[in-house]
Amino acid sequence: MVDVSAMREFTNVAYSLSKLAKECVMRITPKKMYFIISDDGSGTKKPFVWCELPADFYFNEYNVAGVNDEHNEIYLLLSTNMLSRSLSTIKNHAHSLKMKLTNRQTPCITLEIEQSSDEGTENRQCVHDIPVELIPVKYWSDYAEPQFNDFHVSIQMPSLKHIKNIVERMKHMSSSLIVSANKYGRLTLKIKTNMVAIAAHFPDLSVESFAVGQTILPDSDNENDVDELSNVVSAVIDIKKFLMFLYGMQLNNSKTICSIVQGKMVKLHLEQPGALSLQYFLTQLII
């Protein structure tokens, strides 16, 4: 990897992942690199973060030798914090980054970062060994991409930084967040307790798709209000997990789509076309 912008984006992705979990699975295939974070607390290893990076965007040279011809992939468990900290040295005038799987008494991902020296003469090489655990083929199915195609609404989100500032204030009053959207492009984030109800509305957003809405009987005689409220899809999620996404995903030149299954799930899909696709799954909170 020699492109400065590609190295910077790769470092940003690693930093974002470190904000979401302590460990992740790195899946290496001939064309893409994946980072997968599983929700171990659910009793299964069902992924709730699925990030994929096209190899040709980041790497000038990319060679993969998997387990065998039939399973030409590699699955590794590693520390997100160690990966992020190791890559942070790229900020110090790095010329190139080389990643390879090595055996340093224990399996490691070795990062070789070539940098300019302080004296400005010869370049210097900084080497980081990140211990990894090789995941056997029989467990690969635990890290399959989540498949959900029955979202009732998909809507483009406004600035994540703006949303973060609002939700940060809401978290002090409620542990749950109601996320709703309608076919007219209105996204609503709401908290509701015995003492207070607060909502933030974001109108005029781009609607990617709308399948069906929840029938609501609004307290209004205005036909326009009735029509708008009767086409709402919503789900209740953990406000802290929603904030984890907002804290980590401050990436440039990206758009985020919020998709909702009525009363079941919210999926946040952040994308940088040609460079990054990250899906974050939040299941309905049982209150």
N, C-alpha and C positions, 0 to 999 in steps of 0.2 A: 504494500500500500504506500503510494508516494504522493498522491494528490492531497494537498493541505486541507481542502474543504471536506474531502471524504474522511480523513483522519479526525477532523473536528466533529463531524456528524457521528462517527462511530463512538467517539468519546462521550458525546452528549447522550447517545442511546444507553451506554453503559451506566452513566450517572443516573439517568431516569430509572433504569431497572433497579439500581441500588436503593432507590427511594420506595420501591414497591415490595421488596422482599430481601431477605438475607442470602438466599440461595436461588439459583435457577438452573435449568437444564439447557445446555448449548447443543443444538442438533446441527450437524454439519453434513450437507448433501452436496452433490456435484455442482449445483447451480445456485443454491441459497444457503444462508446461515440463519438459524432460528434460535430465539431465546424463549423459553417456556417456564412459566411460574405456576406451580400447582397449589391448590387449596388443600393442604394436608389436614387442616382442622375439620374438614367435612367427612373424614373417615375414608376418603378415596383420594387419588392423586389427580383428580379432574382439573385440567388447566383453567386458570382464570385470567392469565395473561398469555397472549400468543403474539410474538413479534417476529417478523420475517424481514430479512435484508437480502436483496439480490447481490450475489457475489460480484458481478461485473461492474456494479456501481462503485464498490469500495476497493476491490483488489485488482491490481494490474496483472498479477500472477496468482492463480488459485488452483491448487491440486489437492484432490481428495482420494485417499485410498481407504475404503471402508472395511467392514468386517470380512466381506467376501463379495463375489460378483452379484449374488442375489440380494444381499443387504449392504449396498454400497453407501453406507452412512455411518456416522459416529454420534453417539449420545454421551454427553459428559455433564456431571453435576459439579458446579463450582460456586464459589462465593462471589456475589455481585459486588460487595464492597471491595474485595481484593482486586477484581477486574477494573472497577472504576478508579481506585487509587493508583493502580499501575499505569493505566492509560492517561492519568492526569499529567504525567511528565511530558506528554506530547505537546502541551502548551509551551514548553520551553524550546522553541525553535527546532522542532523535529523535522527531519528530512524524509524519513521513511519509517514504516512499521511492518515488522514481519512476525507472523504468528505461526507456531508449529506445536504439534503434540510431541512431547519428549518424555523420557524416563529418568528422573533425578532421584533414584531410590524409590520414588513413588511417581505415578503418572502426573504430568504437569502440562499446562498450556504455557509455553514460553513466549514472551513478548520481547522482541529485539527492536529497540527504538534507537535510530541513529539521529544524533543531535549535533548542533554546532557547539564547539567548545567555547568556554568563556574567553579564551585568548584569541578566538577567531581564526585559528590556524587549521589544524586537522580536526575532523569530526570525531566525536566520541560515541560509544555505544553503551546504552543503558539496557540491562537485561533483567526481566522480572519473571520469576517462576511462580505460577499459580497452581497449587495442588488441585487435582480433579479426581473424580470417581467415575470410572468407566461403567456405563449402564449396560447390562447384558441385553441381548436381542429379545429375550422372553418378556422383558418389562417395557419394551418400546411402545406397546399399545396403550400403556398408561398415559402417554404423552401425545396422544392423537389430537389433532385440531378439533375443537368443539364445533359441532355442526348445528346451526339454528337458522332456519329459513322462513320461520313463521312470524317475523316481526310485524306488528300492526302499524307501526309508523317509524320512519327514519327521517331525521331532521338535522340540518347542519347547525352546529353550535356556534355561538358568538365567541369572542375572545375568552380563552381559558383563564387568563390572568384576571379579567373582570369578574368572571364567575367565582374564581377562588376567593377574591376579596369579600364577596357577598356570603358565600357558604362558610367562610371562617367565622363570621359573626353568628351565623345560624347555629353552628355546632355547640355553642355555649348554652343554647336553650333546648336542644333536642338531639337525640341520638339517631333519629331516623329522618329521611328526606323523601318527600313525595316528588317524583319527576314525572311531568306530564307534557304532552304535546298534542296539537290538533292539526287538521289538514290545511289550516289556513296559515301555518308557519309561526305559531306561537308556542314557545317553550316556557314552561313554568316550573320553578323550583320552590317548594313550599314546606314549611314546618308547621306542625299543629300539635299543641299540647292542651292540657286543661286550662292553662292560664293565657295562652296567646296563640295566634295564628298569623304567620308572616309569609308572604309570597313575593317572589321576584319574577317579573314577566319580561320575556324577550320576544317582541313581535317581529313580523316581516322577515322571518328566516326562510331559507330555501328548504322545501320539503322534497326529499329524495323519493319517498314512496309512502302511500297510506292505504291500508287494507280495510280496516274496520274500526269503528270507534265504540266507546262505551256509552251506553244510553244513560243520560243523566237528566233528572227533572229539575231544572234551574228555577230559582225563585225570581223569575222575571217575566214580564208580559211582552217584552221586546222580542220580536221574531228573530232579529239578527243575533241577539244574545242566546236565545234558545238553540239556534242552528249551530253557533260556534261551540257552545258548551256540550252539545249532544254528540260532538265528534271529537272527543278527547280520549286519549289512551294514557294510562298512568301505571306506575309501579312504585312501591315503597322500598327504599334501599338504605343500607348503612351509611350514614353521613361521613363517618371517618374514612371508610374505604373509598368513597367518592372523592374526598379530599386528598387521599394518597395519590390518586391519579392526577389531580390538578397540581399537586406539589411537584410531581416528577415530570409531567409531560409539558414542560415549557420549551418546546422545540420550535425553531423558526421555519417559516415557509411550509406550514402544515395546515391541514384542515381536519376537523373532528366531526364525525357523524354520530348522533345519539339515536339508537334504535331501541324500541320498547315493545315487549310482549305484555299485553294487559295483565296486570296482577302477578307477573312471573319473573320478569327479567329486564335489566337495562344493559345494553352493550354500547360501549364507547369505542369508536373505531377512528384512530388517528392515522393519517396517511400523508406521506410526502411522495408524490407520484414518482415512481422509478427508483426511490431510495429507501423507503420505509413503509411498513404496514404493521400497526400494533392494535390488537383487539383486547379489550378489558371487559370482563363479564362480571356483572353484579346481579346476584339473584335476589328475588323478593325477600324482604325482611319479614320474619314471622313475629308479629307483635302479640 
